[in-house]
Amino acid sequence: MNLEKIFHLKENGTDVKTEIMAGVTTFMTMAYILAVNPNILAESGMDRGAVFTATALASFIATCLMALLSNYPFVLAPGMGLNAYFTYTVVFGMGFTWQMALAAVFVEGLIFIVLSLTNVREAIFNAIPMNLKHAVSVGIGLFIAFIGLQNAHIVVDSATLVTVFSFKGSVQGGTFNTEGITVLLAIIGILITAMLLVKNVKGGILWGILGTWGLGIICQIAGLYRPDPAAGWFSLLPDFSGGISVPSVMPTFMQMDFSKVFTMDFVIIMCAFLFVDMFDTLGTLIGVASKADMLDQEGRLPKIRGALLADAVGTSVGAMLGTSTTTTFVESASGVSEGGRTGLTSVTAAILFALSLFLSPIFLAIPSFATAPALIVVGFLMLTSITKIDFNDYTETIPAYICIIAMPFMYSISEGIAFGIISYVAINLAAGKAKEKKISVLMYVLAVLFVAKYFLL
């Protein structure tokens, strides 16, 4: 197989080794979805094993489509946040069955396909001003860094909403050998990953993940880390006691229920999935592509239609298999930071998702405290895009600032984009600079739609 001919590696300034390393890194930073997604969707009544298989298959198919249709290093999987909305809002809150919720995801995917083929999503991407695109990259950086800090338990809930983890409290409370030691390992992992980047070690982020996991295994063998499954602290050693087998996908395959498709509740749920998925995907593409210098001088992403189509088809295929909305993962930034620039990065990650079906004990053993340092360090790398924002024009920088802070504080990429667009249009109109900036009609339409969303959805 001529990989150069398929992926145009030299043209994109990369090579096979770099692309494979980037693909492995991206997979490692998002492998947690293979454990988290089944647990969240199982609460809605779905079969946990079937959801695991559906998650891996949907990720494999959608990511391969991304490579084939766009040749970009973006990796897709069932999205965090959307799976929580699926279970806790649609099923628990609104009383829908999980079969009805899958139907809403399927229909949303079909609408996405139409929007992608008719250039609507591409037009939205191109309508967003360049400074706002750089702000999206910065905001995503802060957002994934915050996710990393939470996954590592360095940041925890408190009366002040969040606070730093207390080692003293963990020692006094008897949890140091479970939670406390993992927080310490995560902090060490951050330092290891940072030093690898300082030394410009190739694959530093991946080695940081493996090194942190390795230290955790040593601590478990030495008795410093004591697994407590009942409290959510599992063994760091892969468990092959159950043998190697692939859970059947049949309990969730093609189980969609369209009986409420013409009701207003169904339309509202479908629109909510649509809004979040569309702007999470656009935000991820903007942020990661900006970091990788893939945008042209006008801030456009060549071959974006293929990327958007892969995302849309992946969503419908995922619903057919039995999982919530499949979307482009922000963790793709970790692979891009390792030098990934083509679809070979995506194909590598896709293959690992397929292999995970057979080697699930290994991938499910990777703890969140080992991948958290990667997210935190990648957040720093994405934060550097702030230097590209023009701070001389407040009508540009204030909306950019609002966009940036909204993502981590509201825990949502799509909310950051929404507030960024609304504030950009409102501030420039109020300042009388709308004509001078040549704000597109589509920006006005988006601003109105976002405002309407907060009153109607």
Buried (B, 14 or more C-beta within 10 A) or exposed (E): EEBEEBBBBEEBEBBBEBBBBBBBBBBBBBBBBBBBBBEBBBBBEBBBBBBBBBBBBBBBBBBBBBBBBBBBBBBBBBBBBBBBBBBEBBBEEEEBBBBBBBBBBBBBBBBBBEBBBEBBBBEBBBBBBBBBBBBBBBBBBBBBBBBBBBBBBBBBEEEEEEEEBBBEEBEEEEBBBBBBBBBBBBBBBBEBBBEBBEEEBEBBBBBBBBBBBEBBBEBBEEEBBEBBEEEEBBBBBBEEEEEEEBBEBEBBBEBBBBEBBEEEBBBBBBBBBBBBBBBBBBBBBBBBBBBBEBBEEEBBBBEBBBBBBBBBBBBBBBBBBBBBBBBBBBBBBBBBBBBBBBBBBBBBBBBBBBBBBEEBBBBBBBBBBBBBBBBBBBBBBBBEBBEBBEEEBEBBBBBBBBBBBBBBBBBBBBBBBBBBBBBBBBBBBEBEBBEEBEBBEBBBEBBEBBBEBEEEE
